[in-house]
Structures are given as structure tokens and as C-alpha cells.
Amino acid sequence: MFDTHALREELRAAGRRAQTALTANPTLPVPARTAMDEERKEFEDFVRSVAEDQLEVEPLPLRRVFGNEELCQHWANLTARWDAKAGYRWGPLREGTAPPQVISFHTDWFDADKVSVLREVLISHGVSLVWNSASPARGAASKA
């Protein structure tokens, strides 16, 4: 169980301090500022009023898209180890046995119909992180 009081306070604080170019515009007319203040108050009221049982939800799986520099480093490591080339489908291309912690899956396994089965299999084997190397532009790490 998590601390719902702290969660509510964090959400309320986020609502108070959230800004965009529009909300930070010093030339915004008074009625627009008033409307934004009212919306912030309504958000705070909503966060305060949500029933406890509505806050108990399954956590979302982590998915993080790599920044360009980090992704280039991953591809450099893959190229050095496996002769993998960015943007190409690959499997271990070097001679010899693959390290025990490396396995590659055909992209079909990441289809919506199969990914939940793959996730269950990986979790049952203690795998908690999967790297999708589909292309340098789309590389991403996901929690299993």
C-alpha cells in the first residue's frame, strides 16, 4: 500500500505549479487568468475528493525511449559485440556462444496479441528489463 495522502499532496502541488507558454504569458487577459485559477482549484478539489479505492490501480509498465546520445552508445556497443548495424534486424552474428543474458526475439513476439505471453515468460525467468532495438529512432527500454 502506498501513502495516498502524500500522493494527493504531490498531485495538488503539480496542479498548482504546472506551466506552459500560455499560462506563463504575462500579457494574458485577467479573465483568462481567472479561468485558469478556477481550473486549478477544480483540479485540487477533484484530487482531494477521489475515493480511496479509486486510487488503487495496477502500476503501468515502464517504457523509456532512449535519448539520441544514449541510443548511439547502445548501438556502438551492439556493433562491437555482435556486428549489429543500426536500423537492421539482427541476431547474434558473431561466431561462438551468445552470453547467457542475451536472447533475441522475432518482432512478431511484440505484437499486441503475444506481448502479454512474452512478458509472463520473461518475468517467470527473472527478466525485468527488455530493450527493443527496432531502430535507432525508436529504441526503448521496457520493464517486463
BELPEKA-V371326 format. One record per pair of residues at least 4 apart in sequence whose ideal C-beta (glycine too) atoms are under 7 Angstrom apart, sorted by sequence separation. I is the first residue (numbers start at 1). GAP is how many residues later the second one is. D is the distance in whole Angstrom. If there is no record, write none. Layout:
# BELPEKA-V371326
i = (I	I)
gap = (GAP	GAP)
d = (D	D)
This chain:
# BELPEKA-V371326
i = (3	4	5	6	7	8	9	10	11	12	13	14	19	20	21	28	30	31	32	33	34	35	36	37	38	39	40	41	42	43	44	45	46	50	66	67	68	69	70	71	72	73	74	75	76	77	78	79	98	105	111	114	115	116	117	118	119	120	121	123	134	2	19	28	50	66	79	109	110	122	134	78	79	84	92	108	133	132	66	82	122	132	84	109	82	83	92	131	132	75	82	83	82	129	130	23	91	105	129	130	128	129	128	127	123	110	122	16	15	119	15	15	12	12	11	8	8	4	7	87	87	86	4	78	75	71	74	71	66	66	65	66	64	63	64	63	62	61	62	61)
gap = (4	4	4	4	4	4	4	4	4	4	4	4	4	4	4	4	4	4	4	4	4	4	4	4	4	4	4	4	4	4	4	4	4	4	4	4	4	4	4	4	4	4	4	4	4	4	4	4	4	4	4	4	4	4	4	4	4	4	4	4	4	5	5	5	5	5	5	5	5	5	5	6	6	6	6	6	6	7	8	8	8	8	9	9	10	10	10	10	10	11	11	11	12	12	12	13	13	13	14	14	15	15	16	17	21	22	22	24	25	25	28	29	32	35	36	39	40	48	48	48	49	50	51	55	61	65	65	68	73	74	75	75	76	77	77	79	80	81	81	82)
d = (7	6	7	6	6	6	6	6	6	7	6	6	5	7	7	5	6	6	7	6	6	6	6	6	6	6	7	6	6	6	6	6	7	5	5	7	6	7	7	6	6	6	6	6	6	6	6	6	5	4	7	6	6	7	6	6	6	6	7	7	5	7	5	5	6	4	6	5	5	4	7	4	7	4	5	7	6	7	7	7	7	5	7	5	5	4	7	5	7	5	5	6	6	6	5	6	5	7	6	6	6	7	5	5	5	7	4	6	6	5	4	6	5	5	5	5	6	6	7	5	6	5	5	7	6	5	6	5	5	7	5	7	6	6	5	5	6	6	4	5)
